[in-house]
Amino acid sequence: MNERETDVLVVGTGIAGLSAALAADQAGADVTLATKAERPEQASTWWAQGGIAVTRDDPEQFKQDILDASAGTADPEAVEVLVENATDTVSDVLVETVGIEFDTNGEGYDFGREAAHDEPRILHINAETGKHIHVPFLNYVADETDVTVLEGTAALELIRHEGRVYGAILERDGEWAPTFAGSTILATGGIGALYPRSTNPDTATGDGIAMAALAGAEVDDMEYVQFHPTACHTDSGTFLVSEAVRGEGGLLRNGDGERFMPEYHEDAELAPRDVVARAVKTEREQTGEVTLDVSDIDFEAEFPDLAEKCAEHGVDWETGIPIAPAQHFLCGGISVDDRGRTTLDNLYAVGECSRTGVHGANRLASTSLLEGLVWGQRAGEDAVGNEIERIEPPELLERDPDLPGNFARDKFRRLRRVMDEMVGIERTPSGLKRSQSVLRRLKGEVDAYVRTRTSRSLYELRSASVVSLLISRAAAENEQSVGCHYLVDEETVESPAEQ
């Protein structure tokens, strides 16, 4: 890697990073966009299915739906920013600029409805909206702007001094060098790699959150880890079954063939995600399985991409799709304001790695792409104009000696077991206390190697261990059971994860 300078450095090529890079480029900045992804499906946006919510005739109801889904914990001012900018930003950026064609029904857009939404307001493209947005957006930024795109390139450390960020150390193909920037925007996505079952790509190791936290930036709401209630787990992998399927009439049935959601919530299958996820977990434990019954809808016609994916994984959707919860989204992250500014000068964060306050304790369906798009635009515009300055970058040691065989894989397996068993859908105070003990030891082991050598896999493991500990600590400190943070009283026996 060569040392470089750029007005704005964006790390991550999901919808938030692309939106930020586009906005900064349109404002006349020299923009560098770095991503460790080498193909679109390595970014979380590609995996999004349901769609992107917009404001229709009743913005006040949209705001209320977001607040209600969060159990009243979302920041009303942040929600105001999201809703007031939703329709115009989607129209200006995705439709007019990138040329996205959302599904129509002959009379206009075919708005879908998802859980906890009062009305249909979801723009979508089949049931794989993320893929159909991400690829053309990425192509547009790469081909139609002056943005320099660095694929296969990871950020390892922020270059910082006395509360200000000056860029980042970037790594590609085992070589690293500083990139100095007037502003640095983190758009590194989620934390799915911290859990054994996730709807995120394997590359979602929480890098941006870890780098920012280690640099001294504030993080908040880290305990609010959202689990999607309907993921299909097969021997060949896990895939998300969009909430839109339940919005069209799909019903959840337990192992006895009984529909159970009306007993848990008045909105039944369209209850908030945290409620449905816990219900699915309970019914699986009590009856052996839960399936999504799609017999009352024209599944193959309404959701052709999902029907094809079921076939690829050997799932017969006509007899019911077997589902279970999977980690889906982190509602917290790096604390930012309404322009994506963090508590460190010249450092911004957008998308899932940020905490805007929109989601509070639980995210409303199909607001993640919207949040990334809106805050990406606002951060990209605001980040332009800061002077590039050089300081002495942090020293990274040469990659010598190599890591012990299977070191990173074994540590990741241990970390995921702890997070799954102790910091999952349901938590106990004693389990959270034990999780911190295990995670502190694991982080200490990782830190010992980071001090002696440099490799991407090691830094990803460090990121995962830092973020896992942040989540566990935040969960232990929050004694209120709300939203995604659900506490139970039962004491558990010693977990294999501690052994």
BATORNU-42675 format. One line per 2 residues: number of its first residue (from 1); their letters; for each residue x, y, z of C-alpha. Coordinates in steps of 0.001 Angstrom, whole numbers, plus 524288, in hexadecimal, padded with zeros to 5 digits. Example, Ala and Ser with C-alpha at 12.3 -4.5 7.8 and 13.67 -1.06 7.14 Angstrom:
// BATORNU-42675
1	as	8300C,7EE6C,81E78 ~ 83566,7FBDC,81BE4
***
This chain:
// BATORNU-42675
1	mn	80000,80000,80000 ~ 8046A,80DC0,7FD37
3	er	8030D,81923,80676 ~ 7F8B9,822B5,801BA
5	et	7F10C,82F06,804AC ~ 7E299,8318C,80257
7	dv	7D8B4,83BE5,8064B ~ 7CEFC,831C8,80AF7
9	lv	7D1CD,82393,80E46 ~ 7C5CF,81AC3,80ED1
11	vg	7C76E,80D16,81460 ~ 7BCD5,803B9,80FBF
13	tg	7B4BA,8020A,80368 ~ 7A71F,7FF0E,80868
15	ia	79C48,808BA,805B6 ~ 7A129,811F2,81060
17	gl	7AF21,81262,80B54 ~ 7AAD3,813CE,7FD42
19	sa	7A160,81EA5,800FC ~ 7AC02,825E7,80886
21	al	7B5E5,8246B,7FD94 ~ 7AC1F,82932,7F373
23	aa	7A863,8351A,7FB80 ~ 7B68D,838E3,7FE0A
25	dq	7B9F4,83717,7EFB1 ~ 7AE6B,83F7A,7EB7E
27	ag	7B343,849FC,7F4E6 ~ 7C044,84A52,7EDBD
29	ad	7C8D9,84280,7F703 ~ 7D36E,838C7,7F364
31	vt	7CDAD,82C3D,7F8D2 ~ 7D3D7,81F08,7FB92
33	la	7CAAD,813A8,7FE4E ~ 7D137,807F8,804C2
35	tk	7CA8F,7FAE6,806D3 ~ 7CF67,7EDAB,80AEC
37	ae	7C4A2,7E7E0,80272 ~ 7C8C1,7E224,7F573
39	rp	7BB04,7DF2D,7F0B6 ~ 7ADDB,7E57D,7F3A9
41	eq	7A8C9,7DA9E,7FC5C ~ 7B370,7DD7A,80646
43	as	7AC50,7EA11,809EF ~ 7A076,7E999,812E0
45	tw	79802,7F1B6,809AA ~ 79868,7E6D3,7FF9A
47	wa	791C3,7DDCB,8096E ~ 78644,7E6C4,80C97
49	qg	7797F,7E108,807D0 ~ 76D28,7E82E,80BE2
51	gi	76F48,7F5B0,8064C ~ 77091,803E6,809D7
53	av	765F1,80B59,81103 ~ 761A1,818C3,80C4B
55	tr	7584D,82323,8111B ~ 74B27,822EE,80A4A
57	dd	73F40,82ADF,80E56 ~ 7411C,82A55,81D01
59	pe	74ED6,82DA8,821DA ~ 74A16,82EB4,82FE3
61	qf	74584,8209B,82FA0 ~ 75292,81C43,829FD
63	kq	75981,8230E,8353D ~ 7504F,81CD6,83EF6
65	di	7528D,80F51,8393B ~ 76139,810F7,83AF8
67	ld	75F86,8158F,848FC ~ 755EE,80AAD,84C31
69	as	75ED7,80028,8468E ~ 769DD,80574,84F0E
71	ag	7615B,8045C,85B41 ~ 761FF,81312,85C68
73	ta	770DF,8136B,85D27 ~ 77427,8195C,84FD2
75	dp	778CD,82780,84F45 ~ 76D5B,82F9B,84A0A
77	ea	7767E,8398A,843BD ~ 77DD2,82EE6,83C68
79	ve	770FD,828C6,83837 ~ 76CBC,8361B,8332F
81	vl	77902,8370F,82AD5 ~ 776CF,82990,8252D
83	ve	76879,82B3F,821DC ~ 76957,8391A,81CB0
85	na	77461,83559,81367 ~ 76FB7,827C3,80FAF
87	td	76800,8298B,8033C ~ 77032,83469,7FD3C
89	tv	77D13,82D6B,7FFB8 ~ 77840,8208A,7FA28
91	sd	772E1,827AA,7EE45 ~ 77EBE,8304F,7EBF0
93	vl	7896E,82642,7EE45 ~ 78404,818D3,7EB2D
95	ve	779AF,81BBB,7E0F4 ~ 77E66,827F0,7D9DD
97	tv	78D26,82666,7DB1D ~ 78FC5,817C9,7DBA0
99	gi	783B4,813C1,7D3DF ~ 77DF1,809A1,7DD23
101	ef	770D9,80467,7D878 ~ 7689E,80005,7E3F9
103	dt	75D53,7F696,7E1F3 ~ 75093,7FC56,7DD08
105	ng	742A7,7F724,7DC90 ~ 73D52,7FE06,7D096
107	eg	738A9,809CC,7D847 ~ 7459B,80E0C,7DE16
109	yd	74F2A,80875,7E7BB ~ 74B7D,7FB66,7EDBB
111	fg	74D1C,7FF65,7FBED ~ 74EC2,7F3F3,80528
113	re	74B59,7F304,81386 ~ 753EF,7ED1D,81DFA
115	aa	7535D,7EAB3,82C8B ~ 74FD5,7F650,83533
117	hd	74CE7,7FF2E,8298D ~ 73F61,8054D,82A21
119	ep	73E21,805AE,81B53 ~ 744DF,80092,80F03
121	ri	7508D,809A3,80CBC ~ 75B9F,80080,808BB
123	lh	761E0,8022C,7FB5C ~ 7677A,7F536,7F6EF
125	in	76CBE,7ED2E,7EBAF ~ 767CC,7DF48,7ED1F
127	ae	76CCD,7DABE,7FA56 ~ 77B0D,7DE1B,7F7ED
129	tg	77AAA,7ECE1,7F7F1 ~ 78848,7EE7A,7FD83
131	kh	78ECD,7E738,7F257 ~ 78715,7EEA8,7E810
133	ih	78AC8,7FBB1,7EE3C ~ 798C1,7F8BA,7F1E1
135	vp	79E3A,7F3DC,7E503 ~ 7999D,7FF56,7DC81
137	fl	79D30,80917,7E73E ~ 7AAE4,8036C,7E835
139	ny	7AC42,80388,7D961 ~ 7A79F,8119A,7D8B4
141	va	7B175,8165A,7E2B7 ~ 7BC74,80EB4,7DC49
143	de	7B941,812A6,7CE41 ~ 7B242,81FC0,7CEAE
145	td	7B98F,82738,7D94C ~ 7C79F,82AF6,7DC43
147	vt	7C7D0,8229C,7E89B ~ 7D3BA,819CC,7E9CF
149	vl	7CEF5,80C3A,7EDD2 ~ 7D89E,8032F,7F4A7
151	eg	7D334,7F54E,7F527 ~ 7D8CF,7EAB2,7FDC6
153	ta	7DDE1,7F55F,806BA ~ 7DBD9,7F541,8156C
155	al	7DD6F,8001D,81F5E ~ 7E582,7FB40,82ADD
157	el	7E781,80748,83360 ~ 7E32A,81563,833D5
159	ir	7EDDD,81F94,83373 ~ 7EA8C,82852,83EE9
161	he	7F040,831BF,848B4 ~ 7EA18,83980,853CA
163	gr	7DBF8,83783,84FE5 ~ 7DD91,8391B,8413F
165	vy	7DE15,82F0B,8364B ~ 7E75F,83130,82AD6
167	ga	7E43E,82536,82297 ~ 7E6A2,816A9,823CE
169	il	7F082,80BE2,82193 ~ 7EBB3,8040E,815DE
171	er	7EFBF,7F624,812A0 ~ 7EF23,7EE67,80600
173	dg	7F5A7,7E188,80289 ~ 7FD83,7E18A,80F19
175	ew	8031E,7EF1E,80D26 ~ 7FEEF,7FB57,81469
177	ap	80114,809FB,813E3 ~ 7FAB9,81662,81937
179	tf	7F042,81DCA,811D3 ~ 7EF49,82BAF,816E8
181	ag	7E1FB,83210,81593 ~ 7DB6E,83ECA,818E3
183	st	7CFC4,836CF,81D70 ~ 7CDFC,82851,81FD0
185	il	7C092,821F5,81EB8 ~ 7BE95,81468,82473
187	at	7B3FF,80C70,81D9E ~ 7B88A,7FEDD,8214A
189	gg	7AB7A,7F840,8239A ~ 7A75A,7EEDD,82E2A
191	ig	7ABEE,7E449,83771 ~ 7A64F,7D7A1,8320C
193	al	7B32C,7D059,832E5 ~ 7B232,7D118,841C6
195	yp	7A703,7C749,841CF ~ 7A654,7B964,83C59
197	rs	79997,7BC36,83501 ~ 79815,7C92E,82E2B
199	tn	791E1,7CF40,82231 ~ 79E48,7D75C,8204C
201	pd	7AA20,7D3EE,817F6 ~ 7B58A,7CD34,81EB1
203	ta	7BD87,7D9A9,81D18 ~ 7B4DD,7E144,826BA
205	tg	7BE9A,7E163,831F6 ~ 7BB74,7EED4,83795
207	dg	7C81F,7F4FB,832D0 ~ 7C382,80319,8329A
209	ia	7BDB4,80299,84035 ~ 7CA02,7FC73,845BA
211	ma	7D32E,80630,83F32 ~ 7CAFD,811AF,843B0
213	al	7C9AE,80CA4,85199 ~ 7D851,809F9,852A1
215	ag	7DABF,817CC,84DC2 ~ 7D235,81D44,85896
217	ae	7C560,81FCD,8517F ~ 7B8E2,81E13,85936
219	vd	7B029,81261,85674 ~ 7A250,8106C,85B3C
221	dm	79700,806BA,85B56 ~ 7A029,7FB64,858DE
223	ey	7978A,7F1EF,8605E ~ 78CBF,7F2FD,85637
225	vq	78FEB,7E7DE,84CF0 ~ 7843F,7E4B7,84458
227	fh	78121,7D6C1,84073 ~ 778DA,7D46D,8347A
229	pt	76E34,7CA75,83790 ~ 76DA7,7C3C9,82A52
231	ac	77A97,7BEC3,82550 ~ 77B3B,7B19C,81EB5
233	ht	786A0,7A937,82357 ~ 78AF9,79E1C,81A7B
235	ds	796FF,79597,81937 ~ 79B37,79E37,80DD5
237	gt	799B0,7AB0A,81519 ~ 79092,7B508,81B29
239	fl	787E6,7BE1E,81376 ~ 77E29,7C878,81773
241	vs	76FAD,7C6B9,814D8 ~ 76AFA,7D49B,8131F
243	ea	7615E,7DABB,81C88 ~ 759C1,7DE6B,81065
245	vr	75544,7D03F,80F8D ~ 74E1B,7D1CC,81C6B
247	ge	7494A,7DEEE,817B3 ~ 742BE,7D7FC,80C4E
249	gg	73C46,7CDE6,8150E ~ 7467F,7C3BB,818C0
251	ll	74334,7BD1B,825BD ~ 74C27,7B799,83038
253	rn	748F8,7A9D9,834E6 ~ 74F79,7A1A9,83F58
255	gd	7532E,79356,83EEA ~ 74522,78F89,84200
257	ge	74040,79716,8362E ~ 73A12,7A1A4,83EB3
259	rf	73A7D,7B01A,83B8A ~ 73FEC,7B64F,847EC
261	mp	742EA,7C4C3,845F1 ~ 73533,7C9C3,849BA
263	ey	73802,7C48F,8576A ~ 74446,7CCE8,85875
265	he	7400B,7D9F5,852AB ~ 733DD,7E06C,84D65
267	da	73ACC,7E2F6,84076 ~ 73E1D,7D487,83F53
269	el	747FC,7D20C,83455 ~ 7498F,7E0BD,8326D
271	ap	74DCC,7E381,8405C ~ 75B05,7EA1A,842A6
273	rd	766A7,7E1A1,83F44 ~ 76B5C,7DF91,84D28
275	vv	75E06,7DA32,85125 ~ 75D1E,7D0FA,8457D
277	ar	76B26,7CC4D,84702 ~ 76929,7C892,85543
279	av	75C51,7C1E2,851FC ~ 762B2,7B9DC,84738
281	kt	76DB7,7B610,85069 ~ 7640A,7B1CC,85AE1
283	er	75B94,7A9E3,85199 ~ 76769,7A326,84BB4
285	eq	76BE0,79F1F,8593B ~ 75E64,79A4D,85D32
287	tg	759C9,793A9,850AA ~ 76645,790AB,84941
289	ev	764CA,79996,83D7E ~ 75E44,7A58C,837A8
291	tl	75A70,7A70B,8296A ~ 755B9,7B268,82152
293	dv	7492C,7AE48,81A8E ~ 74814,7B504,80D47
295	sd	73CE7,7ACE5,807FD ~ 73358,7B851,8083E
297	id	73BAC,7C0D1,7FF4A ~ 740BC,7BF07,7F182
299	fe	74E85,7BD8E,7F6A7 ~ 7557E,7BA54,7E9FB
301	ae	74F30,7C5C2,7E2DA ~ 75066,7CF9C,7EDEF
303	fp	75E1B,7CBB3,7F23E ~ 764F8,7C52C,7E6BF
305	dl	772A0,7C7B0,7EC11 ~ 76F39,7C171,7F91A
307	ae	768A4,7B5E5,7F291 ~ 774F4,7B3CF,7EA8A
309	kc	77D7A,7B4C9,7F69C ~ 77512,7AAAC,7FD97
311	ae	776E9,7A189,7F217 ~ 7859B,7A3BE,7F21F
313	hg	7863E,79FE2,80072 ~ 77D49,7942B,7FF19
315	vd	771F2,79A77,8067B ~ 76426,796CF,8023C
317	we	75CF7,7A377,804DB ~ 74FE2,79D3D,80171
319	tg	75061,7955C,80E1A ~ 75501,7A0EA,8163F
321	ip	7623E,7A782,8175E ~ 769B1,7A343,823A3
323	ia	76E6C,7AF6B,82A9D ~ 775CD,7B3C8,836C1
325	pa	77AC5,7C0E0,83BBB ~ 78804,7C5EF,83758
327	qh	78FFC,7D1E1,83AEA ~ 78C10,7DC82,8317A
329	fl	78F49,7EA88,83559 ~ 7964B,7F299,83FA8
331	cg	78DA8,7FDE8,843D2 ~ 798C0,804C7,84AF7
333	gi	7A68A,8082F,846DF ~ 7AF47,8141B,845B8
335	sv	7A804,81FE1,84B2E ~ 7A556,82A10,840B1
337	dd	79D42,83662,83EEC ~ 793D9,839D1,833F9
339	rg	79F45,83B6F,82A74 ~ 7A645,82EE7,82E16
341	rt	7B0AD,835F6,83617 ~ 7B6C2,82DDE,840ED
343	tl	7BC9E,832F1,84D85 ~ 7CA0A,8335A,846F7
345	dn	7CD45,83EA8,83DEB ~ 7CCD0,83B8C,82F4A
347	ly	7C790,82DDC,831A1 ~ 7BA04,82A1C,82CBC
349	av	7B23F,81D76,82D70 ~ 7A674,8196F,82559
351	ge	79E2D,80D64,82376 ~ 79DA5,801E4,82CA4
353	cs	7AA8C,804E9,83365 ~ 7A4D0,811D4,83827
355	rt	79B19,81502,842C5 ~ 7927A,82017,83DD9
357	gv	787AE,81E06,847D5 ~ 77DB0,81A44,83D77
359	hg	77C4F,80C34,84207 ~ 77D5C,80CE7,850BB
361	an	77B88,7FF60,85691 ~ 77588,7F936,84A6E
363	rl	775B2,7FC82,83BE0 ~ 76977,7FDD4,833B5
365	as	769F0,7F551,8278B ~ 76F84,7FB37,81AFB
367	ts	7755A,8073B,82162 ~ 7839E,802E1,820E6
369	ll	785D5,80587,81269 ~ 77EB8,8126A,81413
371	eg	786EC,81681,81FBE ~ 79389,81343,8188F
373	lv	78F32,81AD8,80C96 ~ 78AA2,826F6,813F3
375	wg	79603,827DD,81D7E ~ 79FAF,82463,812CB
377	qr	79B3A,83020,80AEB ~ 79BAF,8392D,816A1
379	ag	7A900,83485,81B2F ~ 7AEDD,834D8,80D92
381	ed	7AAA2,842F3,80BB2 ~ 7AF51,8472C,8192C
383	av	7BC81,8405D,8181A ~ 7C12B,848C9,80CCB
385	gn	7CA77,853FB,80F6C ~ 7D317,84EFB,81A7B
387	ei	7E1A8,850CD,8183F ~ 7EA58,844FB,81640
389	er	7F51E,84470,8207A ~ 7FFCC,83A7E,822A1
391	ie	803F8,83540,82FC3 ~ 80C33,829A7,833BF
393	pp	8038B,81DBA,8312D ~ 802B8,81269,83ACE
395	el	80D36,8083A,838C9 ~ 80884,7FAEA,83470
397	le	811FB,7EFC1,8361F ~ 81663,7E71B,82B00
399	rd	80F2E,7DA53,82914 ~ 81944,7D1E8,82FC9
401	pd	817E4,7C808,8354C ~ 80B8C,7C297,82F37
403	lp	7FFB0,7BF98,83787 ~ 7FEAC,7B1EA,83D3B
405	gn	7F6AF,7A8D1,834D1 ~ 7E7F6,7AAA9,83621
407	fa	7E9F8,7B56C,84055 ~ 7DFF6,7BEEA,83AE0
409	rd	7D623,7B433,83795 ~ 7D6B6,7AE2F,84525
411	kf	7D577,7BB4D,84C04 ~ 7CA07,7BF3A,84375
413	rr	7C336,7B265,8468B ~ 7C4D9,7B4DE,85518
415	lr	7C049,7C2F7,853EB ~ 7B418,7BF44,84C4C
417	rv	7B08D,7B4D1,8561A ~ 7B133,7BEAB,8612A
419	md	7A90C,7C8B7,859D6 ~ 79EE5,7BEA3,855C4
421	em	79D3E,7B88C,8632B ~ 79E91,7C470,86BFA
423	vg	79C30,7D0C5,863DF ~ 79197,7CC06,85AB9
425	ie	782DD,7CDA3,859A8 ~ 780ED,7CB67,86841
427	rt	78AD6,7CF1B,872AD ~ 78CCB,7CD46,8812E
429	ps	7949F,7D627,88A3B ~ 79D36,7CAC9,88E54
431	gl	79F62,7C69D,88041 ~ 7A351,7D463,87C46
433	kr	7ACD7,7D506,887A0 ~ 7B309,7C82E,8838B
435	sq	7B381,7CC6A,87553 ~ 7BBC8,7D82C,878C4
437	sv	7C579,7CFBB,87FED ~ 7C6FD,7C69B,87449
439	lr	7C78B,7D1B8,86A5C ~ 7D1B6,7D949,87224
441	rl	7DA85,7CD6B,8724C ~ 7D883,7CB58,863D6
443	kg	7DB68,7D990,860A5 ~ 7E7D1,7D8D3,868BD
445	ev	7EC62,7CD19,860EE ~ 7E99B,7D428,85426
447	da	7F035,7E0BA,858AA ~ 7FC8C,7D92E,85BD3
449	yv	7FDA1,7D51E,84D8F ~ 7F9D9,7E281,84828
451	rt	80599,7E827,84F56 ~ 80EC1,7DF2F,847F8
453	rt	80983,7DDF0,83A2B ~ 7FFF5,7E357,83029
455	sr	7F607,7DC2D,827D7 ~ 7E83B,7DF2B,8237E
457	sl	7E28A,7D304,829D4 ~ 7E8D4,7D6B2,836BF
459	ye	7E393,7E48E,8362E ~ 7D602,7DF85,832C7
461	lr	7D6D0,7D690,83E93 ~ 7DB05,7E229,846D7
463	sa	7CF67,7E9F3,841CB ~ 7C629,7DED3,844FC
465	sv	7CB9B,7DD3D,852BA ~ 7CADA,7EBEC,8557A
467	vs	7BCE3,7ED15,85091 ~ 7B874,7E0B5,8578D
469	ll	7BD8D,7E620,86449 ~ 7B6DF,7F339,861CC
471	is	7A9EB,7EC40,85F79 ~ 7AB4C,7E3AE,86B71
473	ra	7AEFB,7EF17,8744B ~ 7A3D3,7F794,86F71
475	aa	79A3D,7EC6A,87166 ~ 79F11,7E9F5,87F43
477	en	79DED,7F85C,882B7 ~ 78FF0,7F988,87DA6
479	eq	786D2,7F3A1,887C2 ~ 77A9A,7F741,88001
481	sv	77561,7ECAE,87710 ~ 7710F,7F3E6,86AD4
483	gc	770B1,7F13B,85C46 ~ 77BD7,7E8B3,8579C
485	hy	781B9,7E866,86549 ~ 77977,7DE20,86C0C
487	lv	77CF0,7D9A7,879BA ~ 777E4,7CD36,88013
489	de	7792A,7C929,88E57 ~ 77CC1,7BAE0,88CC9
491	et	78A62,7B73A,890BE ~ 791ED,7AEC2,88737
493	ve	79BD3,7A415,8896C ~ 7A9F0,7A5E7,885B0
495	sp	7AAF8,7A76B,8770A ~ 7B429,79FB5,86E43
497	ae	7B87A,7AD10,86938 ~ 7BF9B,7AF5C,87619
499	q	7C746,7A2CC,87595
***
